[in-house]
Amino acid sequence: MKKLVLISILGAATTAAAQQASYHYSAAEGLKQARVQMEKETELKLLEALEQQRLQEERNRMKTVETLNFNMVAEPTSVPAPAAVITTTEPATF
C-alpha cells in the first residue's frame, strides 16, 4: 500500500511539474510572439520614416533642378575658332 501511495504522490508531482513547465513554455512563447510583433512594428515605423525622408530629399532635389538656368545649354552661342598659327623656322620665299 505504501508503494501505491508513493507512486501516486510521485505521479501527481510529475504531472504538476509538467503542467508548470508547460505554463512557462506557453508564457515564453507568448512573450516571444509579442516581442516579434513589436519588432515588426518598429521596423515598419523605421521604414516609413526612411521613405518619408527620401521623398522629401527627392522633392528638394527636384526644386533645385527646376531653379537651375538651362537656357545656356539649350542655346549654344557660336564662338569663332581661334585662327591657326603656323610657326616655321625657315625664311619665307616669295
PyMOL commands that set and color helices and strands:
alter all, ss='L'
color gray80, all
select helices_A, chain A and resi 2-67+71-74
alter helices_A, ss='H'
color red, helices_A
deselect
rebuild
show_as cartoon
